[in-house]
Amino acid sequence: MHNLLRTFLLLFLFSNFLQAQLQGHVTDSSGQALQDVSVYIENTSLGTITNANGAFILKDKLPEKGVLIVKYLGYQTQKVAFSGQDQTFELRLVAETIALNEVVLNAKENPADRIIRAVQAQRKERLALSKIYTADFYSKGIVRMVDAPEKFLGQEIGDFEGALDSTRSGILYLSETRSKLFSRGDEFKEIITASKVSGDNQGYSFNSASDAYFNLYEQSLDFDTQLASPIGSAAFSFYRFSLIGTFTTADGQLINQIEVSPKRPTDPTVSGMLYIVEDDWALYGLDLKATREQTNIAPVEEIRIQQTYNYHPQSRQWVKATQVFSLDFGIFGFKGNVRYSFVYSQYNLQPAFALDTFGALVQEIKETANQKDSLYWERQRPVALTQEEISDYVQKDSIAKVRKDPAYLDSIDRKENRLKWGDLLGLSKTLRNSAKNSQWTFTNPLTKWTFNPVQGRATTLAVDYFKENENETQNSRWYLATTYGFGDKQAYPQLTFNRRLNSRQYTTFGFELGKALQQFDNKPPVSPLINTLANLLYKENPAKWYQNTYLRGRFSSRPIPSIWLDYNLGFEQRKGRTNQSDFSWFHPERPYAINRPDNPLYDFEDHRIFRQQLTLRFYFGVQYSARPDRNFYYQKEGAPQLSWTLIHGFGSDQARYNFLKMAFLLRQSLNLHAYGQSEIALRGVAFITGESPAFSDLTHFHGNETFIAPEATFLNSFNLLPYYHRSTDKPYASLHWEHDFKRWGLGSWPLIRLLKANVMAGAHALVVEGAPFYREWNLGLSNLGIGKIRGLRVDYVRAWGQVYKQEGLVLGWTLF
């Protein structure tokens, strides 16, 4: 009994210790709740921010007594003493008194410029210091739909699985994350210990500290587009600064409030307020925003970022304590907002790192991260939930249980799988079996048709079966298709199977067999749509074809993070083909060109050949995130990628067609921050052996004889080079360079400002042994369009080196 009583008392005291907390509400002088107020304990890095109701709560490792500091940009900081760990505060903040002294008023130089230059002088040192620490990290993300249409492109949108109410608004995504951060210069690692997603008890949130990285001490801010930092080295090229005034904190620190405004409204910039500590010349806080015109991202209405910094007395540094990132979006009738709140605490600014702390693994999610119960989150959550968020968790967790019921899944599938009249005009129809994680997709032969003079009018009927396991780490796909040509009266059946074994190395194997009409360049230089239009409208016949009957096996994997391996082996029976149709909508008197590439090296007799190909891709600076069920791989910014390929044709009944060749590709992206971004691709091929390979096995270069760009970027093609004109069995090297200026320095030009366009420039060169040097350059505008519907690109291209056309205009497009 004595031991039982002692155990009970210990549990009672321990539970009270766990439940100990400081909580309260923060309002302004009129009683209006203030959101995102920084609340922390003096001389520590224990803190939080208030929620939308102005509420805050502190529970984690609280001292028995101390001083609570309540700080909000634009308001006077309050200090409140506490003793004991269960207290509730009602706090009212008063607007800060901003003053300009006589020295500032009479200064000959803009005082704000002087302050910014002082910050710039210490920028590199502050940047280095800001990247050495360990810390605890909490994030909460919420995506809310404000308005959504009931239909889009004729299809019913639905209620996003119960997220939208009758007003077509509601929370689409709500999640929380707790993690431990390790940072040393450019090395970084995050270990996520807890993750919670509303409506998905087995899911993992997308919130991460690396995605929350916005550091003004860098040269630019990355919002999927680079915006010039207002304290970067090029700041005075982009911004005007105005000193609004100064105020003194409760600790006696003089803070300068500086307004930041862009010199040109369409430059990649931000606007808002900076708060700078006098003499330290460090950031005290910031409140900045960027509009669609500044980001050049069509769906984005406005991006806003707010940060507060606290003084760390032991190291005498100002460290980021809280951050709020918000985004308003709207496109195609959808309107909503995204909001992420971040809290950094328990800083160690002089850490001793273990030898294995850093490496390619930059984010690790612990296996039990999504298994934390509500009691854990009540104890560990530093930002109090609003009633709306509490209701969303309860409602979606209840709905999730219902939606996993096989009877419910069957009812939804029956509704979605029902054949509708609109399906007759669609490209395909999908039938799902959600309970078994499988689906059948049928292409529509009425809309899946093309034309070329070899097949005539051709249409395709295909069936795709896809099935994956419950956690989506393994899957299988069967694809059966038949294309029928009404001109040559032939069927071209194909069967493909692929099996993915895991989602860590993404090991996949499969096979394919069938008969197909292929272009001589197996990476087709002419898309089916462009070729069909060229044939029917102009009778030009740009694509050239041969028939291939094949059986191939394939294996691919990522044995280590920095290497991707791909191997395939197959047998091919190839036959030449001739035109079978002379049909065209126009120009009946004009004959089609023969189905033969215009190249003196053309040699293609019917033959059989075995073919194997090994490709190794080397990813320099590779990094990856490891979830319990899968890995996600990516590269450090600016790191190159090298591909090496060995292609072997052997066992041919035409001995001269046997060959062995080697190819390489080097690609690199160079982020020049506010000055734009460059992309470089360097290629080379050499035949090691081979008397005279078949024309389909020669090296082909992606040319273009139309005014439509074959790809969104010009890193794989030449826009004034005729198809197959330079195809060769000789060594070659090519260089493609393209730069997107992102409107840097050009956003104020009247035409560019009117069109809201980006300026593009590129240079392209091709060197083939025994052939004239070919080169071309392009200058154009991208991101053209009307309103939010953008993505059109127009380039002027000029070429040299035995060209059929020296100059021309090329059109291209992307989704946005």
FIMI-6469 format. One record per residue: x, y, z of N, C-alpha, C in turn; residue in one letter. Coordinates in steps of 0.1 Angstrom, whole numbers, plus 5000, padded with zeros to 4 digits. Layout:
BEGIN
XYZXYZXYZa...
END
This chain:
BEGIN
500849885000500050005000500950135000m501950125008502850245009503450274995h503950164988504550184974503450234965n502250184966501150224957500850374959l500750414972500450554975501650644969l502850594971503950674966503950694951r503650584945503550584930502450674926t501250674933500150764929500550904931f501250934942501651074944502651124933l503551034929504551074919503851094906l502851014902502151024890501351154890l500751184902499951304903500751434901f501951434908502851544907503351564893l503751444887504251444873503251494863f502051454865500951494856500651644857s500751694869500551844871501751914865n502951854866504051924860503851934844f503351824839503151814824502151914820l501151934828499952024825500252164828q501352194835501652334839501752414826a501252544827501252624814501052764818q501452854808501152994808500253014796l499153084798498253104786497653244788q497053284777496353414778495853464764g495453594764494953654751495653784750h495853824737496453954735495554034725v495254154729494454244721495054374719t494554454710495054594709494254684718d494454814718493854904727492254914726s491754864714490354864712489754734716s490554634720490054504724489954404712g490554444700490554354689491754254691q491454124688492454024690493554044680a494854024685496054034676496553894673l496753864661497253744656498753754654q499553644656500953634653501853724663d501353754674502153824684503153724690v504353764691505453684696505453694711s505253574718505253564732506353474737v507353514744508453434748508953464762y509753374768510253394781511553464781i511753564788513053644787514253564790e515353594782516653524783516553374780n515553334773515353194768514953204753t514953084747514353084734513053004734s512353004746511052944747509953044743l509253014733508253104729507153054720g506253134716505153094707504553224700t503553204693502753314687501353294690i500553404689499153404692498453354679t497253284681496453234670495553344665n494553314656493653404650492753474661a492653414672491753464683492653544693n493953564690494853634700495253544711g494953414711495253324722496653274721a497353254732498653184733498653094744f499652994743499852894754501252854754i501852844765503252794767503252684777l503852564773503852444782505152384783k506052404773507252324771508352364780d508752284790509952304799510052444805k508952484811508852624817509652634830l510252744832510952774845509852804856p510252794868509352824879508952974879e509753054876509453194875510253264864k509853384860510553454850509753574845g510053624833509453734827508953694813v507653724811507053694798507153824790l507653814778507853924769506853904757i506054014755504954014745505354114735v505654074722506254164712505454154699k505054264694504354264681504854394673y505254374661505754484653504654594652l505154724656504154834655503554864668g503754774678503154794692504254794702y503954854713504954864724505054724731q506354684733506554554739506254554754t505554444758505254434773506054334779q506354354792507054254800506154224812k505954094815505054054825505653944833v505853974846506553874855505553764858a506053644860505253524864506053444874f505253384883505853284893504853184895s505253054893504252944892503952924877g503552804874503452764860502052754855q501052794863499652794859499052934860d499253014850498753144850498053184837q497053274838496353324826496453474826t496853524814497053664812496053724802f495553844805494853924795495654044792e496254054781497254154777496654244766l496954374768496454474758497754554754r498054544741499154614736498754754730l499654854733499454984728500355014716v499855084706500555114694501855194698a502955154691504255214693504255364689e504955444697505155584694506355594685t506155634673507255644663507655794662i508955824663509455964663510655974654a510756094649511956134641512656244648l513856224651514556334659515156444649n515656554654516056664646517256634637e518156544643519256504635518856434622v517856344624517356274612516656364603v515856454608515156554599516056644591l517156674597518056774591519256704583n519256574583520356494577520356524562a521656544556521756574542521556444534k521956324540521856194533520556134539e519856064530518755984534519155894546n518555914558519055834570518755684568p517655654561517355514558518455444550a518955514540520055464532521255434540d521555524550522755504559522555374567r521355354572521055234580521155104572i520655114560520654994551522154954547i522955064545524355034542525054974554r524755014566525354954578524954814579a523654784576523254644576523954564565v524054614553524754544542526254514546q526854604553528254584557528454464566a527454424573527454314582526754194577q526154204565525254104559525953964559r527153954553527753824552528053764565k528553844575528753794588527553744595e526453824594525153784599524653654593r524853644580524353524572525053404577l526453414579527153294584526753254598a526553354607526153324620524753264621l523853304612522453254612522353114608s523453054603523352914598524152824607k524452864619525052774628524252764641i523552644643522652634654522052494654y521452464666520452354667519252424673t518052374670516852434675515652344674a514652364682513352294681512452374671d511652304664510852374653509452324654f508552414652507152374651506552454639y505652384632504952454621503552404620s502652504616501252464614500952524600k500352444592499952484578498552474576g497952564570496452564567496252624553i495552544545495152584532493652604532v493152714529491652744530491152784516r490052734512489352774500488352874504m488452994498487453104501486253094491v486453054479485353034469485852944459d484952854454485252754444484052744435a484252734422483152714413482552564415p481352554411480752414412481152324401e481552394389482052314378483252374372k484152294366485352344360485452264347f485452334335485552274322484452164320l483252204326482152114324482052004334g483051984342483051874352482751924366q481951854373481551894387482851884396e482951984404484151994413483951914426i482651914430482451844443482751934455g482851864467483051944479484451914485d485351864477486751834481486751744493f485951634492485851524502485351584515e484351664514483651724526484351844532g485351904525486052014530485252144528a484452154518483752274515482252274520l481852384525480452394530479552444519d478352484522477352534512477852664506s478752744512479152864506480452844497t480752714495481952674487483252724493r483352724506484552764513484752664524s486052654529486352564540487852534539g488252464549489752424551489952294543i490952314533491352194525492452114531l493352184539494452114544494852174557y495052094567495452144581496452044586l497652084590498651994595499552064605s500251984613501252034622502451944622e503652004625504851934626505751984637t506351884644507451924654508751844650r509851924650511051864646512251924653s513451864651514651914656515551954644k516152074645516952124634518352134637l519252104627520652104628521152184616f521952284618522452374607523952404610s524752384599526152434600526552484586r526452614584526752664571525752624561g526152564550525252524540524752374542d525152314553524752184557523552194566e522552114564521252124571520651984573f520051964584519251844586518051864596k517051804592515751814601515251674604e515051654617514451524621513051554627i512051504619510651524623510251414633i509851464644509451364655507951354656t507151444651505751444652505151504640a504051444635503451494623501951464624s501151564621499651544622498951604610k498151534603497351584592495951564594v495151664593493751654595493051564585s492351464590491651364581492551254576g493751244580494651134576495551094587d495151004595495950964607497250894603n497350844591498550774586499350864578q498950984575499751074566500851144573g501651204565502751294570502551434563y502751534572502551664567503651714558s503351814550504351864540505151984546f504752014559505552124565506952084568n507852164564509252144567510052274569s511152264577511852384580512652434567a513052344558513752384546512752464537s511552424537510552504529510252634535d510552654548510252774555511452864555a512452834548513752914548513653034540y513453144547513453274540514453364549f515553394543516653464550516953594543n516653704548516953834542518453864540l519253794548520653814547521253744534y520453664528520753604515520653714504e521153694492520953794481519553804476q518753694478517453694472516553604481s515253624479514253544486513653444475l513553324479513053224469511553194472d510753244463509353214463508953144450f509753044446509652984433510053074422d510253194426510953294417511753374427t512953424422513853494430513553644431q513353694443513053834446514253894453l514654004449515854074454515654104469a516654074477516554104491516754254493s515954314501516154464504517354494512p518154394516519454424523520554354516i520254304504521354234496522254334489g523254294483524254384478523754464466s522654424460522054504449520854574453a520654594466519354644471519054784465a520054874464519855004459519555014444f519754904437519354904423517854874422s517254824432515854784432514954864441f515454924452514554974462514855114465y513755184471513855314478513555284492r514255354501514155334516513755464522f512855454532512455574539512355544554s512955624562512955604577511655664582l510755574586509455614592509655674606i510555624613510855674627511655574635g511755604648512455514657511655494670t511855384677511255364690512155284698f511955294711512855224721512055114727t512754994728512054874734512154884749t511454794755511454794770512854764775a513754704767515154684771516054794768d515554904762516355024759517055014745g516554924737517154914724516455004714q517255084706516655174697516455094683l515155104679514755024667514355124656i514955114644514655194633513555124624n512455194621511455144613511655204599q511855114589512255154575511155104566i510655194558509755144547510555114535e510154994529510854944517509854954505v510255024494509355034483510155004470s509654934460510354904448510455034439p511555044432511755154423510855134411k510655004407509754974396508754874400r507454884397506454794402506554654397p507154634385507254504380508554434382t509454494389510754424392510554314402d511454214403511254104412511654154426p510754214433511054284446509954254456t510054314468509054304478508854454483v507854464492507554594498507154574512s507254684520506754664534507754734544g507854674556508554734566509754644571m510854714574512054644581512254714594l512554644604512854694617514354654620y515154764622516654744623517054794637i517854704644518454744657519654844655v519454954661520555054660521855004666e522955034660524354994665524654844662d523654754665523854614661523754594646d522854684640522554674626522054534622w521254474631520654344628519154354627a518554254621517054254619516454234632l515454314636514554304647513254244643y512854264631511554214626511354264612g510454204605510054244591508654204588l508054284579506754254574506754294560d506854204551507054224537506054154528l505754204517504754134508505254154493k504754064485504954074470503754044463a503454124453502254104445502454014433t501453984425501553904413502553974403r502454104402503354174393504754154397e505054144409506454134414506953984413q506053894416506553754416506453694402t505553744394505253694380504753554380n503953524391503353394392501853414391i501253364380499953394376498853374387a498853254394497753234403497853314416p499053374419499353444431498753584431v497953614441497453754443498453824451e498953774463499853834471500553734480e501853754483502653674492503053774503i502953724516503353804527504253714536r505353784542506153714551506453804563i506253754575506553824587507453744596q508453814601509453754610509653844622q509953774633510453844645511653784650t512653864655513853814660514053854675y514553764683514853784697516353784699n516753854710518153864713518553744722y519653674718520153564725521353614733h521153634747522153704755523553624755p523453484756524653414757525653434745q525053434733525853454721525853594716s525053684721524853814717524453824702r523553734698522953734685521453754685q521053804674519553814671519153694663w518253614668517853484661516353494658v516053424647514653424643513853344653k512753404658511953334668510653284662a510053364653508753334647508753374632t507953304625507753344611506353304606q505753394599504453364593504553384578v504153284570504153294556502653274551f502153374543500853364538500753394524s499753344517499653354502498253354499l497753454491496453454486496553424471d495653334467495653284453494253294447f494253294434492953294426493253274412g492553174406492653144392491453054388i490953074376489852994370488652984380f488353094388487253094397487553034410g488752984413489152934426489853044433f489453064446490053174454490353104468k491453134473491853084486493053144492g493553094503494753144509495453024516n496753044517497652954524498353024535v498452964547499053024558499852924566r501152954568502052874576502552954588y502552894599503052964611504252874616s505352944620506552864624507052924637f507452844646508052884659509352814661v510452884663511752834666512052854681y512552744688512852754702513952664706s514452674718515452594724516752594715q517152724711518352744703519552704711y520552634704521852624708522752684697n523352794700524152864689525552834689l526052744698527352694698527352544699q526752474690526552334691527852254687p527952134693528952044689528251924681a528551914669527851814660528551684660f527851574660528451444657528951434643a529851344641530451334627529451294617l528351214621527451164611526151254610d526251374616525051464616524651494602t525551534594525251594580525651494569f524951504559525151414547524051444537g523851344528522851354518521451354524a521251284535519951284542519751424549l518851504544518551634550517251644558v516451544556515151534564514751394566q514551364579514151224583512851234591e511951164587510651154595510651024603i510551034616510650914624509350824622k509550694623508550604620507250624628e507450674641506250694649505750834649t506250914639505851054639504351074637a503650994629502251014627501450934637n502050884647501250804657501150874671q501451004671501251074683499751104686k499351084698497951094702497651244705d496351264708495951404711496551454724s496851364734497451414746498851464743l499551404734500951454731500851594725y499851614716499751744709499251844719w498451814728498051904738499251954747e500151864749501351904757502351974749r502551944736503651984728503352094718q502052124716501652224706501952364712r502852444705503152574711502152684706p501452664696500452754691499052704693v498252774701496952724704496052714691a495252614691494352594679493152684681l492552734670491352804670490152704670t489052754673487852664674487652604660q487852684649487652634636488652514633e489852524638490852424635490552294644e490052314656489652204664488552124657i487552204652486452144645486852064633s487852124626488352064613488951924616d489751924627490351794631489251694634y488351734642487251634647486451594635v486051684627485151654615485851564605q487051604601487751524591488251394595k488551384608488951244613487751154613d486551214616485351134616484951094601s485151194592484851164578485751064572i487051074577488050974571487750834574a487150814586486750674590485650624581k484750714578483650674569484050654555v485050734550485450724537486350604534r486850544545487650424543486750294543k485450314546484550204546484350154532d484550014530484449964516483049994510p481950004518480650034512480650174507a481250264514481250404510482050414497y483250354497484150364485483450304473l482650204475481950144464480950234458d480250304467479150394463479750514455s480850564460481550674453482050634439i482650514439483150464426481950444416d480850394421479650374412479250504405r479250604413478850734408479850794398k481150784402482250834393482450754380e482150624382482450534370481250534360n480150594364479050594355479350674342r479050604330479350664317478450784315l479050894311478251024308478451054293k477551144288477651184274478951264272w479451334282480651404280481851324278g481751194283482851104281483151074266d482151084258482351064244483251164237l483351284243484151384238485551394245l485651314255486951324263487951234257g489251244262490351164257490351024263l489751014275489750884281488750874292s488450754297487550734308488150634318k488150674331488750594341487650534350t487850404353486950334362487850294374l487450334386488250314398487550204407r488450134414488050044425488950094437n488350184444489150254455489450154466s488550054469488849964480490049874477a490349854464491549774460492649854455k492549984455493550074450493950044436n492950034428493249994413492350074405s492650084392491850164382492150114368q491050114360491150094346490950224338w491750254328491650364320491550324305t490450374299490250344285490350464276f491250464266491250584257490150584248t489750704243488650714234489050724220n488850614212489250614198488650724190p487550784194486950894187487751014187l488551034198489351154199490851124199t491251004199492650964199493050924185k493051024176493450994162494451094157w495251044147496251124141496251094126t497051164118497251134104498651154100f499151054092500351064084500250984072n501051014061500850954048501250804048p501950754058502250614058501050534063v500450574074499350504079498050554074q498050684069496750744066496150794080g494850794080494150824093494350704102r494750734115494950624124494350664137a493850564144493250584157493750474167t493650504180494250424190493150384200t493050264203492250214215493250154225l493150204237494150154247493450124260a493950024268493449994281494649994290v494550074301495550084311495050034324d495749934330495349884344496449924353y496149984364497050034374496649994388f497549934396497249894409498449914418k498149964430499249994440498849944454e499849924462499549874476498949984484n498549954496497850044505498650174508e499950164510500650284513501350344501n500950294489501450354476502950354474e503550254479505050234477505350134466t504450044463504649954452503449964443q503749934430502549934421502949854408n501849824401502049744389501149814378s501649814366500849874355500949784342r499749754337499649684324499049784314w499649784302499149874292499049804279y497749794274497549724261496849824251l497449834240496949934230497049874216a496149924208496249894193495950014185t496850044176496650154167496350094153t495250144147494950094134495050204124y495850174113495950274102494950244091g494150334087493150314077493750324063f494950384062495550394049496350264045g497150214055497850094052497149964057d495949984063495149874067495949774076k496649834086497449754095497149784109q497249684118497049714132498449704138a498649784149499949794156499649774171y499649644175499349614189500649634198p500449674210501549694220501049644233q501949584241501749544254502849584263l502649654274503649694283503349654297t504349614305504149584319505249644327f504949714338505949774347505549744361n506549704369506349674383507349754392r506949844401507749914410507849834423r509049804427509149714439509249794452l509749914452509849994464509850144461n509750224471509850374469511050434477s512050354479513250404484514350414473r514650294467515550304455514650314442q513350304443512450314432512850204421y513150084426513549974418512349934409t512549924396511449894387511949804376t511149704373511449624361510149604353f510349564340509149544332509649504318g508649484309508849444296507849514287f508149514274507249564264507449484251e506349464244506449394231505349444222l505549444209504549494200505149534187g504249604179504649654166504249804166k505149884161504850034161505450094149a504850204145505350294135506150404143l507450404141508350494148509050594139q509350714144510150804137511650764138q512450794128513850754128514550804140f514250924145514750974158513850914168d514250824176513350754186512950854197n513550964198513051074206512351164197k511051144194510451214182510651364181p511251414170511451554169510151624165p509151544160507851604156506751544164v506051624171504951574179503851524170s503051424175501951374166500951484162p500651584171499751684168500251784157l501551824159502151914149502251844136i502651714136502751644123501451624116n500351604124499051584118498651714112t498851834119498451954113499251994101l500551964101501451994090500951914077a500551794080500051704069498751754063n497751774072496451804067496251954062l497052044068496952184063497852224052l499152164053500152214043500752104035y500351974038500851864031502451854030k503051874042504451884043505151754047e504451664055505051544058506451554065n506551624077507851644083508451524090p507551434096508051314102508351214092a509351124096509751014087509750884096k509250774090508850664098509450534093w509550444102509850304099509050214108y508950094105508149994113509049914121q508649894134509549824144508649724151n509049594150508449494158509449454169t509149454182510149454192509649374204y510649334212510449274225511649324234l511349394245512349454253512049424268r513149414275513049414290513749534296g513349574308513949704313514049684329r515149744334515349744348515949884352f515449944362515950074367515950074382s516950144388516950154402517950274406s517850314419518750414424519550344436r520550274432521350194442521850284454p522350404451522750494461522150634457i521950724466521250854463521850924451p523150924449523751004438523750934425s523250814423523350744410521950684407i521550704394520450634389520850544378w520450424378520850324368519650284360l519850274347518750224338519350134327d518750014326519249914316518149854309y518249844296517249764288517949684277n517349574274517849484264516649434256l516849434242515649404234516049344220g515149294214515249244200514249324191f514749374180513949454171514049404157e512949404150512849374136512249494129q513149554121512849684115512549674100r511549754095511249754081511049894076k511449924064511150054058509750054054g509150184053507850194049507750314039r506650304030506450404020505050464023t504850584017503550654018502450564012n501250564019500150494015498950574013q499050704016497850794015498350934009s497550994001497851123995496851224000d496051194011494951274015495551404022f494851514020495151634028493851724026s493651814036492551904035492752014024w493952044022494252144012495352094002f495652163992496752133982496651993976h495451963970495351823965496351803953p496851903947497751883936499151863940e499451893953500851883958501151743963r502151673958502451533963503251543977p503051443985503751433997505251393994y506151454002507551404001507651264004a508651193998508751054001509151034016i508850914021509150884035510550844037n511450944035512850914036513551044041r514351044052515051164056516051214046p516151344045517051414036518451414042d519251304039520551304045521351204036n522551244032523351154023523751024030p523751014044524150894051522950794052l521850834046520650744048520950604043y520850504051520950364048520050284057d519050224051518050154060517450044052f517949924053517349804047516649734059e515649644055514949564065516049484072d515949474085516949404092516449364106h517149274113516949244127518149274135r517949314147519149354156518749344170i519749304178519649304193520149444197f519549494208520049634212519949634227r521049684233521049704248521549844251q521149894262521450034265521650044280q522750094285522950124299523150274301l522450334310522550474313522750484328t523750564332524050604345523950754347l523150794356523050944359523650974372r524551064372525251104384524751244389f524151244401523551364406524551424417y525251524413526151594423525351674433f525851674445525151754455523751704458g523551564457522251514459521851514474v520551534476520051534489518751454489q518251414500517051334500516351344514y515051334513514151324525513751184527s513751124539513450994541512150984550a511050934544509850904552509950754556r509150714565509150564568508850484557p508050534547507650454536508350484522d509050594521509650624508510750734510r511550754499512550864499512150964488n512451084490512351184480513751254477f514151254464515451294461515451424453y516451514456516551634448518051684450y518351784442519751834442519851964449q521051994454521352134458521252224447k520952344450520752444439522152474433e522152464419523352484412524252364410g523852254415524652134414524452074400a525452024393525351964380524851824380p524351774369523851644366524551584354q525251474355525951414344525351274341l525051254328524551124323525551064314s525750934315526650854307525850744301w525850724288525050614282525950534272t525750404273526450314264525350234256l525350244243524350184235525050084225i524549964225525249854218524149784209h524449784196523649714187524449594182g523849474183524649354180523749244174f524349144168523649024163522749054151g523049164144522149204133522449104121s521349084113521549004101522149084090d522249214092523049304083524249344092q525449274089526549294098527049434100a526849514089527349654090526549744099r525349694104524549774113524949754127y525749664130526249644144527049764148n526949814161527649934165527749934180f528650024185528750054199529050204200l528250274207528450424209528250464223k528950574226528850624240528450774239m527650814248527050944249527151004263a527251134264527251194277526451324276f525851364288525151494289525451554302l525751684302525951754314524951874315l524251874325523251984327523452054340r523252184340523452264352522552384352q521952414363521252534365521952634374s522152754369522852854377521852964382l521652974394520753074400521553194403n521253304395521853434397521053524405l520053464413519253534422518453644415h518453764419517653864413518053894398a519153844394519653874380519153764370y518353674375517853574366518453434369g518153344359518553204360519053154347q520153094347520753034335520652884335s520452814323520452674322521452634311e522252534314523252494304523152344302i523252304289523252164286524352134276a525252044279526452014271526351864267l526351834254526151694250527351654241r527551524241528551464231528351324229g528651274217528451134213529651094204v530050974206531150914197530850764195a530850724182530750584179532150514182f532150414190533350344193533650244182i532650164178532750074167531550084159t531650044146530450044137530950084123g530649984114531050014100530150124094e528750094095527850194089526450164095s526150214107524950184114523750224106p522650154109521350184103520950324106a520250394097519950534099519250564113f518450464117517650484129518650484142s519850434140520750424151521850544151d521750624141522650734140522350834151l523250934153522951044162522151144155t520951174161520051274155519951394164h519751514158519651634165518251694163f517651734174516251784174516251914166h515851914154515652034146514252084147g513952174138512552234138512352304125n511352264117511052324105509652394105e509152414117507852484119508152604127t507052684129507152804138506752774152f506552644155506152604169507352544175i507752594187508852534194508552394199a509452294197509152164201509052144216p509752234224509752214238509652354245e509252354258509152474265510452554266a511552484268512852554268513652504256t514652574252515452534240516752464244f516752384254517952314259518152184252l517152134243517352004237517152014222n516952134216516652144202517252274196s517352264182517752384174516552424166f516252554166514952594161514952634146n516152634140516252664126517052554119l517252434125517952324119516952224113l517052194100516152094094516251964101p515051894101515051754107516051664099y516851594107517751484101518851544092y518951674091519951734082521351704086h521551704099522951684104523151544111r522151454109522251324115523551254111s524251194120525651154117526051024125t527150964120527850854128529150904132d529451034131530651094135530551154149k531751174156531651234169531051384168p530351424179529851554179529851614193y529651744194529351804207528451924204a527551944214526552054213526552124226s526252254225526052334237524752414236l523952414246522752494247522852574260h522652704258522552794270521352884269w520652894280519452984280519353054293e519053184292518953264304517653334305h516953324316515753394319516053504328d515853624323516253744330515253784342f514153714342513153734352512753884353k512853954342512554104342513554184349r514754124353515754204361516254324352w516154444357516654554350515854594338g514854514334514054544322512554564325l512154544338510754544341510154684339g510954784338510454924336510354954321s510854874313510654904298509154904295w508654994288507255014285506554884280p507154824270506554704264506554594273l507654564280507654454290506754474302i506654604306505754634317504354614313r504054654301502654634296502254484294l503254404289502954264286503154174299l503854234309504154154321504954034318k505954054309506753944303508153934309a508753814308510153784311510953794298n512153844299513053844287513953714288v513953644276514753524275515853544264m516953484266518053484257518753354257a519253314245519953184245520953174233g521853084235522853054224523052904223a523152854210523152714208524252684197h524952584199526052554190526152404187a526552364175526652224172527952204163l528752114168530052084161530051934158v530051904145530051764140531251744131v531951634134533251614126532951604111e533651684104533451684089532351774084g531651844093530451924089530652074093a530052164086530252304090529652334104p530252434111529952474124528552534124f527552484132526252544132526052614145y525452734145525152804157523852894155r523252914166522053004165521853074179e521253184179520853254191519453294191w518853314202517453354203517253454214n516353544211515953654220514453664220l513853654232512353654232511753694245g510453674245509653714257508853584261l508753554274507953444279506953504289s506153414294505053454303504053544297n503853534284502853624277501453554279l500453644278499053594280498053704283g496853654287495853754290495453724305i495553834313495153814327496053714334g495353614340496153504348496453394339k495853384327496153274317497353314309i498553264313499753304307500553174304r501653194297502553084294503053084280g502553174271502953184257504353244257l505153194247506553244245506753264231r507453384228507753424214509253454213v509953394204511353414202511753444188d512653544187513353564174514553484174y514853404163515953314162516753344150v518153354151519053374140520053264140r520353214128521253094127522353124116a523453044118524553054108525052904106w525552884094526252754092525452664083g525352684070524552604060523152584065q522352684066521052674071520052694060v518852634061517852654051517052784053y517152834066516452954069517353024079k517753154077518653224086517953284098q516753314097516053374108514553344108e513953354120512553324121511953354134g510653344136509953354148509453224152l509553194165509153064171508253084182v507053014183506153014194506252894202l506052914215506052804225505152834236g504852734245503952764256504252664267w503852704279503852624291502552634298t502352564309501052564315500752704321l501752764328501652894333502752984329f
END
